[in-house]
Amino acid sequence: MDGAIFLQQVVNGMSLGGMYALIAIGYTMVYGVLRLINFAHADVMMVGAFATLFLFSSIGLPFGVAIFLTLGLCGLLGMFIDRVAYRPLRQASKISMLITAIGVSFFLENLFNVLFGGSSRFFSAPDYFNKTLTLGHVIITNVAWIVPVITVLLLLAILWLLYRTRYGMAIRAVAFDVNTVRLMGIDANRIISLVFALGSSLAALGGVFYSISYPTIDPLMGVLIGLKAFAAAVLGGIGSVTGAVLGGFILGFTEVVAVAIFPELGGYKDAFAFMFLILVLLFRPVGIMGDERLERSRF
């Protein structure tokens, strides 16, 4: 593999990693405030892809407007899921919340299977995203550079929210000790709902970008993508937003480059990402940027 091909795969890997990172942020933030792996999170990504397709193709809204409406709708969906499925179980055991998360995931998958059918649909997007620019021997589509750039900008915005605003201080306080936060008069449920809204919106955006790059969607599209995004969150250090983004980029890069180096093993590309995760966790069980104490989230 020469240098030009390697650079081409780096670009592709960073684009794929940006999509994983957007979804992984939601996993890690929800875990930070609830110590819950929200398995329904990946299905919110699927809802975002279908909602954007419906608003753009069926209703005829401009693509940008469709995306913004989708982000709002999925944010509200995340808040609704928290209010209906998770808030009544705040004081229940963690296994009860985990089983509920799996149930919500199955519900969304089967609901969209009934509404839209189980067959794959073509995701139509403006031609702008597929236009290319050439740098030497490297061909870059617009979506390939837009995804990582937006991912990094959103990471900076989230870090600003967490460390420079009152809501961010409240989120970090809830992640540190929710009972003390309640004693201080802060509405913890409101803060947790805000986290669900933010994470769900980012998952929807990740779903839209993934659908642009790989333009077929179906009700089960979130299963494998969600597993990889969760693996990225664990790789970077569950509970760390920066770690989730870093894990997403590393996982996407590993998946793409490994197949480029070993093309005969292309059918095992999904396994490469999880093998790399296992190797990292063997030497650092809390992930690259995880908290050594494991019980405290630092975002």
N, C-alpha and C positions, 0 to 999 in steps of 0.2 A: 504494500500500500504506500503510494508516494505521498508527498506533502500536500498536494492539492486535494487529493481524495480525503486525506485525514482532516484537513480544514473544513471540507464540505460536511463531513460527518460530525465535526464539532458543532457547526452551525445547526445541523439537524438535531443533535443531541441537546443543545441548549434550548431550542424551541420546545422539544418534547418535555424537557425538564421544567421549563417555565409553567407548562400546563399542570404537571404533577405538583409543582410548588403551590400554585393557587389553591388547589384542592387540599393539600397537606396543611395549609395554614388553618383552615377550618377545623380539621381534626385536632391539631395541637392546641388551639385556643379553647375549644370545648373541653378537651381533657384537662386543660389548666384550671378551669373554674369548677368543673364537676367531677373530675377524675373518671370520666366516662368516654369510652370509645363509641362515637356516634356512627353506627353502621348505616344509618339512613342518609348520612352526609353525601355519599357517592350517588345516591338516587336523586338527591336535590340537583346534582350536576346534570343528571339525565333530564330532569324536569326543565332545567334551564335551556338545554339544547332543543327540546320539543317546543317550549314556549317561544323561543326566538324564531324557530322555523315557522310556527303557526302565525305569529305576528307579522313576519316579513313576507312569507309566501302566500298565505291565505287572506290576511286582512290587507296586506299591501303597504304596511308602514315602512318608512325608511329604515335601513338596517341599523343605523346608530340609535334611532328612537326605539326600535324593537329590543336592542340590547339593554338600554337603560330601563325600559319597562320590565324586562325580564329580571334584571338585578333587583328591582324593587319588589316584584312579585315573589321571587325566591327568598328575599330577605323576610317578607311577611310569612312565607311558608315555613321558614326556619323558626320564626317566633311562634307560629301556630303549633308546630310540632312540639316545641318546648312546653308550651302552655297546656296542651292536651295530653301529651304522652309522658313527659318527664317531670313537670312540676309536681303533679300529685304523688310522685315517688321520691321526692327529695330526701325524705327521712327513711326510705326503704333501703334494703340491702343493694349493693352495687350490682349483684347478679340479676336482681329484678329489673333494674334500669337497662342492663345489657340485653336481656331477653326482649324487653320492650323496644329497644333500638332495632333489633333484628326483625321484630314484628312490623315496625313502621317501614322498614326497608322492603319487606315482602309485600306489604300493602301497596306502596307506591309502584313497585314493579308490576304487580298484577292489575292495578288500576289502569295504568297506561297501556298494559297489554290488552285490556278490554276496550279502552277508548281508541287506540290507534292500531291495534293488531300487533302480532308478534314478528312480522316481517320487517326487514330493514328498510329505511326510507333514505332517499338521497337528500342531503343537506345542501340547499342552494344558498350561496353567499355571493356578494358582489365580486366581479372579476378582479377588482383592485387587489384583493388579498393574494391572488395567484399570479400577479404580475411579478416579473423577476428583474433583478439587477445583477450585474456581473462584476466581480472584483477579481481580476486575474483569471484564474481557472475555476473560481468558486462561484456557483450560481445560487443566489439567495432570493427566495420568494419573500414578498412583503410580510406575510404572516410569520415567517421564520424569524424575522428580526423584531417585529412588533411584539410578539409574545414575551420574550425575555426582557425587553425594555419596559413594558407595562408591568411585568412582575416585579422588577427591581423598584420601579416608582411606587407601586402599591406597598411593597415592603417598607420603604422609607416613610410613606404616609401612615402606615399602621404603627411603626415605631414612634413616630411623632405623636400619634393619638395615645399610645400607651404611656409615654414618658413626659409629654408636655401638656396634657389636658387633664381636667378633673375626672372625666369619664375613664381615661386611661389609668389614673391613679386608683379609681374605684375597682376597675377590672383586676389590677394587680393585687389589690387588697383582698378581693374575693378569692383570687387564686391562692393567696397566702393563708388566709384563715376566714372562712365564710361566717363562722359563728361570731367571731369578734366584730366583724363588719355589721352584722345584724344588731349587736349590742350597741353599736355606735349610731344606730338610727338610719343606716343606709339600706335602701330597698335592694337587697341582693337579687331578688327575682328579676327586677328591672335590668340590672346589670347583666345577668345571665342571658336574658332575652336579647340584649344588645349584641352580645357575643354571638348568639345563634344567628341573628340577622346579618351581621358582618361576615361570618364564616359561610353562610349559605349564599350570599351574594357573590363572594369570591369563587365558590364552587360552581355557581352558574356561569360565571365568566370563563372559568377553566373549561367547562363543558362546551361553551360556544367556540372557544379557540380550538379545542380538540376536534370538534365537528367540522370546522373550516379546514383543518389540516387533513383529517381523515373523514371525508364527507358522507358517511353513512351513520345513521342513528337507529337505535332500537331500544325497547324498554329495559333490556338487560345490559346496556352498554356500560353502566356504572360499576358493574361487579368487579371486573378485572382492573379497570382504571382506578377504582376506589382502593383496591388492595395495594396497588403500586403506590398510590398517594399516601396511604397509611404507612407503608413500608418506608417511604421517604421521610415522613414525620418521625418515625422511630429511628431511622438512620441519623437524622440530624439532631435528635434529642427531643423526645416528646415533651411538650411544654415550652419549647423555645421556638418563637416565630422565625427568628433568623435561621435557626437550625433546620426548620421545616423547609424553608426556601433553599438552603444549601443542600439538604438531602434530596430535594426534588431535582435540582440541577445535576447532582452527582449521579442519581439514579437514571435520569434520562440520557446523560452522556454515556454511562456504562452500557446501557441497553443498546444504544445505536452503534457505538464504536466497537463493542464486542462482536456484533453481527458483521460489521465491516471487516474486522480482522479475521473472523472465522465464518465466512459466508456459508460454508457447508452445514453450519449449525444454526442457520437462520430460524429453523422451526423451534429452537429452544431459546429464542430471544427473551421470553418472559422469565425463564429460569435464571438467566444471567443476573438480572436485577436482584432477585431474592438470594442468590448465592453470594453476591457482593455484600448484601445486608448481613447475612449470617457471618461472613468473615469479619466484618467490622465489629459486630456485637460480641464476637468471641474475645476480642481484645479490649473493647470498651462497651460494656453492657448498657450504659445509659445513653449511648449515641455520641455523635461528634461534639455537640454542644449541650448535652444533657446535664442536669443537676445531679451531682454525686449523691445528694441526700435522697433522691428519688421521690420523696414525699412532698417536696416543695417545688412549685413552678415559678420560674423567674421571667418567662416570656423572653 
